[in-house]
Every structure is written in structure tokens, then in C-alpha cells.
Amino acid sequence: MEEDPAFYEDFSVLIQQAIDDFRAKRISDIDYLGKVSDIREKVSGNIREDIPLVLRENAHATAYFGSIKQILKKYSLTDEGLENISSQIALKIDEILKKHMKVKFWEDKDAQNRAFNDIEDFLLDQINKEKGLSLQFDDIDKVVEKTFRIAKHRNTS
């Protein structure tokens, strides 16, 4: 769950919906089994239908994407704009983390702070100024915290 929270949250909602439909007798036993089996197959195969093409070859950026997208949903963006900016941010965060990654990165607060500062600078300079998004500082902190948590659980160091 911590390796890609948005991915697993989506599936937990689908599982709960299937359970609720079955308990309310809206679907038959065989339909219930089919839905749950389909969900299990997608989770175990890490099948992602909602991921932009630009991210499909980058597992770490893909994991960051869902969490970033959730944070940015409150901004006035079209669906396409939200997807594009979230993708761009996810790819750049992955690039920044790779640049700063070293042995025992997660134990080195100075290295983490340098990565944090680079991400913050990117969000303020590239996203806010060039894209005109006006991300709030709380949201910038959330983006960094969530992506750091995901990166740490994905064993990127």
C-alpha cells in the first residue's frame, strides 16, 4: 500500500463496491467471483489503465503520479491539464531523487533536505511561475512528503 497508495486505494474501493453489491444481492455469486478475480489479476499484475503513456516505463514516477494527482485535484485544471502537470511533476521528482540518492539516503537528513529543496524550487519556479498554477506551500510540502514516503517504501536506496 505504501509503495503506491493511489493505485491500491482505487482497488480497495472496487473491492468494497463488489462486496457491497454482492451483500445487497445486486450481483450473483458468479459475477462477484468474476469481479474479485479481475481485481486480483489487475493488482497482482500491476495493471494500470489510468496512467499516461509518458509514465508507463517509469515505475517510480508512476507511483508518485497518483498521489500528486490527488493533491492537485483541488486546483482549477482540466482533466488533461491535471494529468499533464501531475506527470511532469512525477517525472521531475523521480529525476531529482535519483540525482540525490546515495547509500543510506534515508538516514542522511542533509541529503534529504537538498532533494526537498530541489523539488520545492522546481515546483515554485517551473510549475508556479511557468504554468501559473500557484501551488500553496502546504500542498508543496504534501507532494514532497508523499513522494518521499513512497520512494522510501519502494526501496530506492
Rosetta constraint file for C-alpha pairs under 8 A:
AtomPair CA 1 CA 5 HARMONIC 5.11 0.50
AtomPair CA 1 CA 8 HARMONIC 5.78 0.50
AtomPair CA 1 CA 9 HARMONIC 7.85 0.50
AtomPair CA 2 CA 149 HARMONIC 7.31 0.50
AtomPair CA 2 CA 150 HARMONIC 5.87 0.50
AtomPair CA 2 CA 153 HARMONIC 6.10 0.50
AtomPair CA 3 CA 63 HARMONIC 6.99 0.50
AtomPair CA 3 CA 150 HARMONIC 4.98 0.50
AtomPair CA 3 CA 151 HARMONIC 7.23 0.50
AtomPair CA 3 CA 153 HARMONIC 5.25 0.50
AtomPair CA 3 CA 154 HARMONIC 5.29 0.50
AtomPair CA 4 CA 8 HARMONIC 6.56 0.50
AtomPair CA 4 CA 63 HARMONIC 4.81 0.50
AtomPair CA 4 CA 64 HARMONIC 7.17 0.50
AtomPair CA 4 CA 66 HARMONIC 7.72 0.50
AtomPair CA 4 CA 67 HARMONIC 7.99 0.50
AtomPair CA 4 CA 150 HARMONIC 6.38 0.50
AtomPair CA 5 CA 9 HARMONIC 5.94 0.50
AtomPair CA 5 CA 63 HARMONIC 7.71 0.50
AtomPair CA 5 CA 66 HARMONIC 7.62 0.50
AtomPair CA 5 CA 67 HARMONIC 6.97 0.50
AtomPair CA 5 CA 150 HARMONIC 7.89 0.50
AtomPair CA 6 CA 10 HARMONIC 6.21 0.50
AtomPair CA 6 CA 63 HARMONIC 7.72 0.50
AtomPair CA 6 CA 66 HARMONIC 5.00 0.50
AtomPair CA 6 CA 67 HARMONIC 5.72 0.50
AtomPair CA 7 CA 11 HARMONIC 6.73 0.50
AtomPair CA 7 CA 48 HARMONIC 8.00 0.50
AtomPair CA 7 CA 63 HARMONIC 7.59 0.50
AtomPair CA 7 CA 66 HARMONIC 6.91 0.50
AtomPair CA 8 CA 12 HARMONIC 6.14 0.50
AtomPair CA 8 CA 43 HARMONIC 7.73 0.50
AtomPair CA 9 CA 13 HARMONIC 6.32 0.50
AtomPair CA 10 CA 14 HARMONIC 6.51 0.50
AtomPair CA 11 CA 15 HARMONIC 6.09 0.50
AtomPair CA 11 CA 39 HARMONIC 6.91 0.50
AtomPair CA 11 CA 43 HARMONIC 7.47 0.50
AtomPair CA 12 CA 16 HARMONIC 6.10 0.50
AtomPair CA 13 CA 17 HARMONIC 6.09 0.50
AtomPair CA 14 CA 18 HARMONIC 6.22 0.50
AtomPair CA 14 CA 39 HARMONIC 7.62 0.50
AtomPair CA 15 CA 19 HARMONIC 6.23 0.50
AtomPair CA 15 CA 36 HARMONIC 6.67 0.50
AtomPair CA 15 CA 39 HARMONIC 7.30 0.50
AtomPair CA 16 CA 20 HARMONIC 6.06 0.50
AtomPair CA 17 CA 21 HARMONIC 6.04 0.50
AtomPair CA 18 CA 22 HARMONIC 6.11 0.50
AtomPair CA 18 CA 32 HARMONIC 6.40 0.50
AtomPair CA 18 CA 35 HARMONIC 6.82 0.50
AtomPair CA 18 CA 36 HARMONIC 7.14 0.50
AtomPair CA 19 CA 23 HARMONIC 6.11 0.50
AtomPair CA 19 CA 32 HARMONIC 7.64 0.50
AtomPair CA 20 CA 24 HARMONIC 6.04 0.50
AtomPair CA 21 CA 25 HARMONIC 6.12 0.50
AtomPair CA 21 CA 26 HARMONIC 5.01 0.50
AtomPair CA 21 CA 27 HARMONIC 5.88 0.50
AtomPair CA 22 CA 26 HARMONIC 5.91 0.50
AtomPair CA 22 CA 27 HARMONIC 5.26 0.50
AtomPair CA 22 CA 28 HARMONIC 6.70 0.50
AtomPair CA 22 CA 29 HARMONIC 7.27 0.50
AtomPair CA 22 CA 32 HARMONIC 6.23 0.50
AtomPair CA 27 CA 31 HARMONIC 5.89 0.50
AtomPair CA 27 CA 32 HARMONIC 6.31 0.50
AtomPair CA 28 CA 32 HARMONIC 6.10 0.50
AtomPair CA 29 CA 33 HARMONIC 6.18 0.50
AtomPair CA 30 CA 34 HARMONIC 6.12 0.50
AtomPair CA 31 CA 35 HARMONIC 6.15 0.50
AtomPair CA 32 CA 36 HARMONIC 6.18 0.50
AtomPair CA 33 CA 37 HARMONIC 5.93 0.50
AtomPair CA 34 CA 38 HARMONIC 6.05 0.50
AtomPair CA 35 CA 39 HARMONIC 6.21 0.50
AtomPair CA 36 CA 40 HARMONIC 6.12 0.50
AtomPair CA 37 CA 41 HARMONIC 6.13 0.50
AtomPair CA 38 CA 42 HARMONIC 6.28 0.50
AtomPair CA 39 CA 43 HARMONIC 6.17 0.50
AtomPair CA 40 CA 44 HARMONIC 5.99 0.50
AtomPair CA 41 CA 45 HARMONIC 5.90 0.50
AtomPair CA 42 CA 46 HARMONIC 5.66 0.50
AtomPair CA 42 CA 47 HARMONIC 4.84 0.50
AtomPair CA 42 CA 48 HARMONIC 7.63 0.50
AtomPair CA 43 CA 47 HARMONIC 6.49 0.50
AtomPair CA 51 CA 55 HARMONIC 6.69 0.50
AtomPair CA 51 CA 56 HARMONIC 6.72 0.50
AtomPair CA 51 CA 62 HARMONIC 7.08 0.50
AtomPair CA 52 CA 56 HARMONIC 6.75 0.50
AtomPair CA 52 CA 83 HARMONIC 7.41 0.50
AtomPair CA 52 CA 87 HARMONIC 7.40 0.50
AtomPair CA 54 CA 87 HARMONIC 7.54 0.50
AtomPair CA 55 CA 59 HARMONIC 7.50 0.50
AtomPair CA 55 CA 61 HARMONIC 6.40 0.50
AtomPair CA 55 CA 62 HARMONIC 5.61 0.50
AtomPair CA 55 CA 87 HARMONIC 6.94 0.50
AtomPair CA 55 CA 91 HARMONIC 7.54 0.50
AtomPair CA 56 CA 62 HARMONIC 6.82 0.50
AtomPair CA 58 CA 62 HARMONIC 6.08 0.50
AtomPair CA 59 CA 63 HARMONIC 6.26 0.50
AtomPair CA 60 CA 64 HARMONIC 6.40 0.50
AtomPair CA 60 CA 94 HARMONIC 6.63 0.50
AtomPair CA 60 CA 151 HARMONIC 7.25 0.50
AtomPair CA 60 CA 154 HARMONIC 7.81 0.50
AtomPair CA 61 CA 65 HARMONIC 5.99 0.50
AtomPair CA 61 CA 87 HARMONIC 7.68 0.50
AtomPair CA 61 CA 90 HARMONIC 4.86 0.50
AtomPair CA 61 CA 91 HARMONIC 5.29 0.50
AtomPair CA 61 CA 93 HARMONIC 7.56 0.50
AtomPair CA 61 CA 94 HARMONIC 5.74 0.50
AtomPair CA 62 CA 66 HARMONIC 7.16 0.50
AtomPair CA 62 CA 90 HARMONIC 7.21 0.50
AtomPair CA 63 CA 67 HARMONIC 7.51 0.50
AtomPair CA 63 CA 150 HARMONIC 7.28 0.50
AtomPair CA 64 CA 68 HARMONIC 6.16 0.50
AtomPair CA 64 CA 90 HARMONIC 5.50 0.50
AtomPair CA 64 CA 146 HARMONIC 7.83 0.50
AtomPair CA 64 CA 147 HARMONIC 5.59 0.50
AtomPair CA 64 CA 150 HARMONIC 7.03 0.50
AtomPair CA 65 CA 69 HARMONIC 5.96 0.50
AtomPair CA 65 CA 86 HARMONIC 5.82 0.50
AtomPair CA 65 CA 87 HARMONIC 5.94 0.50
AtomPair CA 65 CA 89 HARMONIC 7.80 0.50
AtomPair CA 65 CA 90 HARMONIC 5.30 0.50
AtomPair CA 66 CA 70 HARMONIC 6.30 0.50
AtomPair CA 67 CA 71 HARMONIC 6.48 0.50
AtomPair CA 67 CA 143 HARMONIC 7.55 0.50
AtomPair CA 67 CA 146 HARMONIC 6.91 0.50
AtomPair CA 67 CA 147 HARMONIC 7.55 0.50
AtomPair CA 68 CA 72 HARMONIC 6.26 0.50
AtomPair CA 68 CA 86 HARMONIC 5.82 0.50
AtomPair CA 68 CA 89 HARMONIC 7.76 0.50
AtomPair CA 68 CA 90 HARMONIC 7.28 0.50
AtomPair CA 68 CA 143 HARMONIC 5.92 0.50
AtomPair CA 68 CA 147 HARMONIC 7.95 0.50
AtomPair CA 69 CA 73 HARMONIC 6.08 0.50
AtomPair CA 69 CA 82 HARMONIC 6.70 0.50
AtomPair CA 69 CA 83 HARMONIC 7.03 0.50
AtomPair CA 69 CA 86 HARMONIC 5.38 0.50
AtomPair CA 71 CA 139 HARMONIC 6.71 0.50
AtomPair CA 71 CA 142 HARMONIC 7.50 0.50
AtomPair CA 71 CA 143 HARMONIC 7.10 0.50
AtomPair CA 72 CA 82 HARMONIC 7.06 0.50
AtomPair CA 72 CA 86 HARMONIC 7.59 0.50
AtomPair CA 72 CA 139 HARMONIC 7.90 0.50
AtomPair CA 73 CA 77 HARMONIC 7.57 0.50
AtomPair CA 73 CA 82 HARMONIC 7.09 0.50
AtomPair CA 75 CA 133 HARMONIC 7.69 0.50
AtomPair CA 77 CA 81 HARMONIC 5.50 0.50
AtomPair CA 77 CA 82 HARMONIC 5.55 0.50
AtomPair CA 78 CA 82 HARMONIC 6.03 0.50
AtomPair CA 79 CA 83 HARMONIC 6.18 0.50
AtomPair CA 80 CA 84 HARMONIC 6.07 0.50
AtomPair CA 81 CA 85 HARMONIC 6.05 0.50
AtomPair CA 82 CA 86 HARMONIC 5.90 0.50
AtomPair CA 83 CA 87 HARMONIC 5.99 0.50
AtomPair CA 84 CA 88 HARMONIC 6.14 0.50
AtomPair CA 85 CA 89 HARMONIC 6.09 0.50
AtomPair CA 85 CA 127 HARMONIC 7.89 0.50
AtomPair CA 86 CA 90 HARMONIC 6.06 0.50
AtomPair CA 87 CA 91 HARMONIC 6.16 0.50
AtomPair CA 88 CA 92 HARMONIC 6.21 0.50
AtomPair CA 89 CA 93 HARMONIC 6.03 0.50
AtomPair CA 89 CA 123 HARMONIC 7.73 0.50
AtomPair CA 90 CA 94 HARMONIC 6.20 0.50
AtomPair CA 91 CA 95 HARMONIC 6.23 0.50
AtomPair CA 92 CA 96 HARMONIC 6.10 0.50
AtomPair CA 92 CA 119 HARMONIC 7.92 0.50
AtomPair CA 93 CA 97 HARMONIC 6.02 0.50
AtomPair CA 93 CA 119 HARMONIC 6.32 0.50
AtomPair CA 93 CA 147 HARMONIC 7.89 0.50
AtomPair CA 94 CA 98 HARMONIC 6.12 0.50
AtomPair CA 95 CA 99 HARMONIC 6.24 0.50
AtomPair CA 96 CA 100 HARMONIC 6.35 0.50
AtomPair CA 96 CA 115 HARMONIC 6.43 0.50
AtomPair CA 96 CA 118 HARMONIC 7.00 0.50
AtomPair CA 96 CA 119 HARMONIC 6.94 0.50
AtomPair CA 97 CA 101 HARMONIC 5.72 0.50
AtomPair CA 97 CA 115 HARMONIC 6.30 0.50
AtomPair CA 100 CA 105 HARMONIC 7.99 0.50
AtomPair CA 100 CA 111 HARMONIC 6.63 0.50
AtomPair CA 100 CA 112 HARMONIC 7.85 0.50
AtomPair CA 100 CA 114 HARMONIC 7.60 0.50
AtomPair CA 100 CA 115 HARMONIC 6.09 0.50
AtomPair CA 101 CA 105 HARMONIC 5.88 0.50
AtomPair CA 101 CA 111 HARMONIC 7.90 0.50
AtomPair CA 101 CA 156 HARMONIC 7.77 0.50
AtomPair CA 101 CA 157 HARMONIC 6.53 0.50
AtomPair CA 102 CA 157 HARMONIC 6.54 0.50
AtomPair CA 103 CA 157 HARMONIC 6.16 0.50
AtomPair CA 104 CA 108 HARMONIC 6.53 0.50
AtomPair CA 104 CA 157 HARMONIC 6.66 0.50
AtomPair CA 105 CA 109 HARMONIC 7.84 0.50
AtomPair CA 105 CA 111 HARMONIC 6.39 0.50
AtomPair CA 105 CA 112 HARMONIC 6.90 0.50
AtomPair CA 105 CA 157 HARMONIC 6.46 0.50
AtomPair CA 106 CA 112 HARMONIC 7.09 0.50
AtomPair CA 106 CA 152 HARMONIC 7.21 0.50
AtomPair CA 106 CA 157 HARMONIC 7.56 0.50
AtomPair CA 108 CA 112 HARMONIC 6.39 0.50
AtomPair CA 109 CA 113 HARMONIC 5.99 0.50
AtomPair CA 110 CA 114 HARMONIC 6.23 0.50
AtomPair CA 111 CA 115 HARMONIC 6.34 0.50
AtomPair CA 112 CA 116 HARMONIC 6.03 0.50
AtomPair CA 113 CA 117 HARMONIC 6.02 0.50
AtomPair CA 114 CA 118 HARMONIC 6.26 0.50
AtomPair CA 115 CA 119 HARMONIC 6.21 0.50
AtomPair CA 116 CA 120 HARMONIC 6.04 0.50
AtomPair CA 116 CA 144 HARMONIC 6.71 0.50
AtomPair CA 117 CA 121 HARMONIC 5.98 0.50
AtomPair CA 118 CA 122 HARMONIC 6.15 0.50
AtomPair CA 119 CA 123 HARMONIC 6.21 0.50
AtomPair CA 119 CA 144 HARMONIC 7.30 0.50
AtomPair CA 120 CA 124 HARMONIC 6.09 0.50
AtomPair CA 120 CA 140 HARMONIC 6.75 0.50
AtomPair CA 120 CA 144 HARMONIC 7.92 0.50
AtomPair CA 121 CA 125 HARMONIC 5.73 0.50
AtomPair CA 121 CA 126 HARMONIC 7.84 0.50
AtomPair CA 122 CA 126 HARMONIC 5.27 0.50
AtomPair CA 122 CA 127 HARMONIC 6.85 0.50
AtomPair CA 123 CA 127 HARMONIC 4.89 0.50
AtomPair CA 123 CA 128 HARMONIC 6.25 0.50
AtomPair CA 123 CA 135 HARMONIC 7.72 0.50
AtomPair CA 123 CA 140 HARMONIC 7.24 0.50
AtomPair CA 124 CA 128 HARMONIC 4.98 0.50
AtomPair CA 124 CA 129 HARMONIC 6.59 0.50
AtomPair CA 124 CA 135 HARMONIC 7.58 0.50
AtomPair CA 125 CA 129 HARMONIC 5.27 0.50
AtomPair CA 125 CA 130 HARMONIC 6.89 0.50
AtomPair CA 126 CA 130 HARMONIC 5.14 0.50
AtomPair CA 126 CA 131 HARMONIC 6.80 0.50
AtomPair CA 127 CA 131 HARMONIC 4.95 0.50
AtomPair CA 127 CA 132 HARMONIC 6.67 0.50
AtomPair CA 127 CA 133 HARMONIC 6.26 0.50
AtomPair CA 127 CA 134 HARMONIC 7.84 0.50
AtomPair CA 127 CA 135 HARMONIC 7.94 0.50
AtomPair CA 128 CA 132 HARMONIC 4.82 0.50
AtomPair CA 128 CA 133 HARMONIC 4.77 0.50
AtomPair CA 128 CA 134 HARMONIC 4.86 0.50
AtomPair CA 128 CA 135 HARMONIC 6.25 0.50
AtomPair CA 129 CA 133 HARMONIC 7.42 0.50
AtomPair CA 129 CA 134 HARMONIC 7.67 0.50
AtomPair CA 135 CA 139 HARMONIC 6.42 0.50
AtomPair CA 135 CA 140 HARMONIC 6.63 0.50
AtomPair CA 136 CA 140 HARMONIC 6.36 0.50
AtomPair CA 137 CA 141 HARMONIC 6.18 0.50
AtomPair CA 138 CA 142 HARMONIC 6.21 0.50
AtomPair CA 139 CA 143 HARMONIC 6.11 0.50
AtomPair CA 140 CA 144 HARMONIC 6.35 0.50
AtomPair CA 141 CA 145 HARMONIC 5.98 0.50
AtomPair CA 142 CA 146 HARMONIC 5.91 0.50
AtomPair CA 143 CA 147 HARMONIC 6.05 0.50
AtomPair CA 144 CA 148 HARMONIC 5.88 0.50
AtomPair CA 145 CA 149 HARMONIC 6.10 0.50
AtomPair CA 146 CA 150 HARMONIC 6.16 0.50
AtomPair CA 147 CA 151 HARMONIC 5.98 0.50
AtomPair CA 148 CA 152 HARMONIC 6.02 0.50
AtomPair CA 149 CA 153 HARMONIC 6.27 0.50
AtomPair CA 150 CA 154 HARMONIC 6.11 0.50
AtomPair CA 151 CA 155 HARMONIC 6.49 0.50
AtomPair CA 151 CA 156 HARMONIC 5.79 0.50
AtomPair CA 152 CA 156 HARMONIC 6.19 0.50
AtomPair CA 152 CA 157 HARMONIC 7.50 0.50
